[in-house]
Amino acid sequence: MPLYVHEGIPAVAKINGIKTVSDKPSPVSSHLRIGLVNLMPLKEMTEEDFFRLLSETEIDADIDLIQMESHESRNTSHEHLQRHYNYFRNVKHLDYDGIIITGAPVEKIDFEAVDYWHELTELMDWTRLHKIPTLYICWAAFAGLYHHYRIAKHILNTKISGVFPHDIHFPEKPLFKGLDSDFFIPHSRYATFHREDIMNHPLLSIESESSDSGVYIVEASGGLEFYITGHSEYALETLDFEYHRDMAKGMNPKIPENYYPDNNPSNRPLDLWSKGARRLFSNWLLHYANKRKN
C-alpha cells in the first residue's frame, strides 16, 4: 500500500509504492501516522530500509522522521536533516498511531553516557504515557528494556552477525499471523540479554527467540511495546555493506552466518527474511497501530 513521506527524500526515487507530500500530513488524515525515530548515523540508508519495508505492507501510512535534538549527526548532511526531520519537542503534541525507534551503534557505551539519553528517555516515557504502540529495534530494545524495566545488556566479545531462524512461542497472537514457525531475521549486534532476566520479570514475555542468536522479541504492556533485537528492516545488501565496512576498518569480522551462498562473500546474499519481515510489520500496523486509530 502507499507510504506517504516528505517530498524530496532521496529514497523515494529508489522504491516503488511511495507517494510524497509537500507539506506535513493533516492531523485528521485517514492514514496511520507513524513516527520513525532514526538514531542510526547513516540516516538515509536507514530511511531506505524502513521505507521499502513499510511500503510493502497492507495499510496506508504517513511517516514522520524524528531526530534527537541533543545529538549532532556527523554522517548525514545538515541540509537533509533540516529539510526532512523533526525534533521530538516539535511533534510530541501530535497523536501518533505508532512509533518505531531504530538501533544505534552505541552498544558498548553505558546508556547514561549516550549524549541524547535524557531526550530519548523523555520520548520513551511519552509513548507510554499516551499509550502509543512502539517498536524498539536492536539497540533501542536494549535501551527501552533498561529504562522501563532495568534489564541489563551484556556485551559480547564477538558480534552476532547473520540471518537466523526463530521460534515463535505464541503463534496465535496477531503479531505472528501468517508467519512460518521458523522464520529468518538478520541480526547485527554486540549486545545480548540474559534470558532468565526477562523470564523472571512478571511484566515481560519472550515472544520469539533463536537458539543461535538468543532473544528476539519481548512483549510488554499488552502489546503496546515490542522490543526487537534483530533487523527485520534490513535490505538484502545491508549486512554485506556492514561486513565490508568492518573489513576495511581492519576489524577482521566474522562472515555473516546463513547469508552468502557457500559462505563466500563474493556471492550475492540469500534473501531468507524479506517475506517474513513484511508480514511482521504488516501485522503490527494492522493489529496494533491501526487498533489505536480505531
VENVENVEN-V599232 format. One record per residue. N is the residue number from 1. SS is DSSP state (a for helix, b for strand, c for the rest). OMEGA is omega in radians with two decimals (NA if undefined). Layout:
BEGIN
n=N ss=SS omega=OMEGA
n=N ss=SS omega=OMEGA
END
This chain:
BEGIN
n=1 ss=c omega=-3.09
n=2 ss=c omega=3.02
n=3 ss=b omega=-3.07
n=4 ss=b omega=-3.13
n=5 ss=b omega=-3.07
n=6 ss=b omega=-3.10
n=7 ss=c omega=3.04
n=8 ss=c omega=3.11
n=9 ss=c omega=-3.03
n=10 ss=a omega=-3.10
n=11 ss=a omega=-3.08
n=12 ss=a omega=-3.09
n=13 ss=a omega=-3.06
n=14 ss=a omega=-2.96
n=15 ss=c omega=3.04
n=16 ss=c omega=3.04
n=17 ss=c omega=3.11
n=18 ss=b omega=3.01
n=19 ss=b omega=-3.11
n=20 ss=b omega=3.06
n=21 ss=b omega=-3.11
n=22 ss=c omega=3.10
n=23 ss=c omega=3.13
n=24 ss=c omega=3.12
n=25 ss=c omega=3.12
n=26 ss=c omega=3.08
n=27 ss=c omega=-3.12
n=28 ss=c omega=3.11
n=29 ss=c omega=3.08
n=30 ss=c omega=3.11
n=31 ss=c omega=2.95
n=32 ss=b omega=3.06
n=33 ss=b omega=-3.05
n=34 ss=b omega=3.03
n=35 ss=b omega=3.08
n=36 ss=b omega=3.13
n=37 ss=b omega=-2.99
n=38 ss=c omega=-3.13
n=39 ss=c omega=-3.09
n=40 ss=c omega=-3.12
n=41 ss=c omega=3.10
n=42 ss=c omega=-2.94
n=43 ss=a omega=-3.11
n=44 ss=a omega=3.06
n=45 ss=a omega=3.13
n=46 ss=a omega=3.06
n=47 ss=a omega=-3.10
n=48 ss=a omega=3.13
n=49 ss=a omega=-3.09
n=50 ss=a omega=3.13
n=51 ss=a omega=3.14
n=52 ss=a omega=-3.11
n=53 ss=a omega=-3.07
n=54 ss=a omega=3.13
n=55 ss=a omega=-3.14
n=56 ss=c omega=3.11
n=57 ss=c omega=-2.94
n=58 ss=c omega=-3.08
n=59 ss=c omega=3.11
n=60 ss=c omega=3.14
n=61 ss=b omega=2.95
n=62 ss=b omega=-3.09
n=63 ss=b omega=2.98
n=64 ss=b omega=3.08
n=65 ss=b omega=-3.07
n=66 ss=b omega=3.09
n=67 ss=b omega=3.10
n=68 ss=c omega=-3.12
n=69 ss=c omega=-3.08
n=70 ss=c omega=3.12
n=71 ss=c omega=3.09
n=72 ss=c omega=-3.13
n=73 ss=c omega=3.13
n=74 ss=c omega=-3.04
n=75 ss=c omega=3.08
n=76 ss=c omega=-3.03
n=77 ss=c omega=3.09
n=78 ss=a omega=-3.14
n=79 ss=a omega=3.14
n=80 ss=a omega=-3.12
n=81 ss=a omega=-3.13
n=82 ss=a omega=-3.06
n=83 ss=a omega=-2.92
n=84 ss=a omega=-3.06
n=85 ss=b omega=3.01
n=86 ss=b omega=2.92
n=87 ss=b omega=-3.13
n=88 ss=a omega=-3.09
n=89 ss=a omega=-3.11
n=90 ss=a omega=-3.11
n=91 ss=a omega=-3.02
n=92 ss=c omega=3.03
n=93 ss=c omega=-3.07
n=94 ss=c omega=-3.09
n=95 ss=c omega=-3.11
n=96 ss=c omega=3.05
n=97 ss=c omega=3.11
n=98 ss=b omega=3.09
n=99 ss=b omega=3.01
n=100 ss=b omega=3.10
n=101 ss=b omega=-3.04
n=102 ss=c omega=3.00
n=103 ss=c omega=3.10
n=104 ss=c omega=-3.09
n=105 ss=c omega=-3.11
n=106 ss=c omega=-3.05
n=107 ss=c omega=-3.03
n=108 ss=c omega=3.12
n=109 ss=c omega=3.03
n=110 ss=c omega=-3.09
n=111 ss=a omega=-3.06
n=112 ss=a omega=3.13
n=113 ss=a omega=3.07
n=114 ss=c omega=-2.94
n=115 ss=c omega=-3.14
n=116 ss=c omega=-3.04
n=117 ss=a omega=-3.11
n=118 ss=a omega=-3.14
n=119 ss=a omega=-3.13
n=120 ss=a omega=3.13
n=121 ss=a omega=3.05
n=122 ss=a omega=3.12
n=123 ss=a omega=3.14
n=124 ss=a omega=3.10
n=125 ss=a omega=3.12
n=126 ss=a omega=3.12
n=127 ss=a omega=-3.14
n=128 ss=a omega=-3.14
n=129 ss=a omega=-3.09
n=130 ss=c omega=3.08
n=131 ss=c omega=3.11
n=132 ss=c omega=3.08
n=133 ss=b omega=-3.02
n=134 ss=b omega=2.98
n=135 ss=b omega=3.06
n=136 ss=b omega=-3.03
n=137 ss=b omega=3.05
n=138 ss=c omega=-3.09
n=139 ss=a omega=3.11
n=140 ss=a omega=3.09
n=141 ss=a omega=3.10
n=142 ss=a omega=3.14
n=143 ss=a omega=-3.10
n=144 ss=a omega=3.14
n=145 ss=a omega=3.07
n=146 ss=a omega=-3.08
n=147 ss=a omega=-3.06
n=148 ss=a omega=-2.97
n=149 ss=a omega=-3.14
n=150 ss=c omega=3.01
n=151 ss=c omega=-3.05
n=152 ss=c omega=2.96
n=153 ss=c omega=3.13
n=154 ss=b omega=-3.06
n=155 ss=b omega=-3.13
n=156 ss=b omega=3.07
n=157 ss=b omega=-3.11
n=158 ss=b omega=-3.12
n=159 ss=b omega=2.94
n=160 ss=b omega=-3.08
n=161 ss=b omega=3.12
n=162 ss=b omega=-3.11
n=163 ss=b omega=-2.93
n=164 ss=b omega=3.05
n=165 ss=b omega=-3.08
n=166 ss=c omega=3.03
n=167 ss=b omega=3.06
n=168 ss=b omega=-3.08
n=169 ss=c omega=-3.09
n=170 ss=c omega=-3.05
n=171 ss=c omega=3.13
n=172 ss=c omega=-3.11
n=173 ss=c omega=-3.07
n=174 ss=a omega=-3.10
n=175 ss=a omega=-3.02
n=176 ss=a omega=-3.13
n=177 ss=c omega=3.09
n=178 ss=c omega=-3.14
n=179 ss=c omega=3.02
n=180 ss=c omega=-3.07
n=181 ss=c omega=3.13
n=182 ss=c omega=-3.10
n=183 ss=c omega=-3.08
n=184 ss=b omega=3.10
n=185 ss=b omega=3.04
n=186 ss=b omega=3.00
n=187 ss=b omega=3.12
n=188 ss=b omega=-3.03
n=189 ss=b omega=3.09
n=190 ss=b omega=-3.05
n=191 ss=b omega=3.07
n=192 ss=b omega=3.02
n=193 ss=c omega=2.84
n=194 ss=c omega=-3.04
n=195 ss=a omega=-3.08
n=196 ss=a omega=3.11
n=197 ss=a omega=3.12
n=198 ss=a omega=-3.13
n=199 ss=a omega=-3.09
n=200 ss=c omega=3.14
n=201 ss=c omega=-3.03
n=202 ss=c omega=-3.09
n=203 ss=c omega=-3.08
n=204 ss=c omega=3.13
n=205 ss=b omega=3.04
n=206 ss=b omega=-3.08
n=207 ss=b omega=-3.09
n=208 ss=b omega=3.12
n=209 ss=b omega=-3.12
n=210 ss=b omega=3.07
n=211 ss=c omega=-3.13
n=212 ss=c omega=-3.02
n=213 ss=c omega=3.04
n=214 ss=b omega=-3.08
n=215 ss=b omega=-3.13
n=216 ss=b omega=-3.12
n=217 ss=b omega=3.03
n=218 ss=b omega=3.12
n=219 ss=b omega=3.05
n=220 ss=b omega=3.06
n=221 ss=a omega=3.08
n=222 ss=a omega=3.12
n=223 ss=a omega=3.06
n=224 ss=c omega=-3.12
n=225 ss=b omega=2.98
n=226 ss=b omega=3.14
n=227 ss=b omega=-2.95
n=228 ss=b omega=-3.04
n=229 ss=c omega=-3.10
n=230 ss=c omega=-3.07
n=231 ss=c omega=3.08
n=232 ss=c omega=-3.02
n=233 ss=c omega=-3.02
n=234 ss=c omega=2.97
n=235 ss=c omega=-3.09
n=236 ss=c omega=-3.00
n=237 ss=c omega=-3.00
n=238 ss=a omega=3.09
n=239 ss=a omega=3.10
n=240 ss=a omega=3.09
n=241 ss=a omega=-3.11
n=242 ss=a omega=-3.13
n=243 ss=a omega=-3.11
n=244 ss=a omega=3.03
n=245 ss=a omega=-3.13
n=246 ss=a omega=3.05
n=247 ss=a omega=-3.12
n=248 ss=a omega=3.11
n=249 ss=c omega=-3.13
n=250 ss=c omega=-3.08
n=251 ss=c omega=3.12
n=252 ss=c omega=-3.08
n=253 ss=c omega=2.99
n=254 ss=c omega=3.03
n=255 ss=c omega=3.13
n=256 ss=c omega=-3.08
n=257 ss=b omega=3.06
n=258 ss=c omega=-3.00
n=259 ss=c omega=3.11
n=260 ss=b omega=3.01
n=261 ss=a omega=-3.11
n=262 ss=a omega=3.14
n=263 ss=a omega=-3.07
n=264 ss=c omega=-3.10
n=265 ss=c omega=3.08
n=266 ss=c omega=-3.13
n=267 ss=c omega=3.09
n=268 ss=c omega=-3.09
n=269 ss=b omega=3.06
n=270 ss=c omega=3.06
n=271 ss=c omega=-3.13
n=272 ss=c omega=-2.91
n=273 ss=c omega=-2.95
n=274 ss=a omega=3.13
n=275 ss=a omega=3.12
n=276 ss=a omega=3.12
n=277 ss=a omega=3.10
n=278 ss=a omega=-3.14
n=279 ss=a omega=-3.13
n=280 ss=a omega=-3.11
n=281 ss=a omega=3.05
n=282 ss=a omega=3.13
n=283 ss=a omega=3.14
n=284 ss=a omega=3.13
n=285 ss=a omega=-3.06
n=286 ss=a omega=-2.95
n=287 ss=a omega=-3.12
n=288 ss=a omega=3.11
n=289 ss=a omega=-3.13
n=290 ss=a omega=3.11
n=291 ss=a omega=3.13
n=292 ss=a omega=-3.11
n=293 ss=a omega=-3.07
n=294 ss=c omega=NA
END
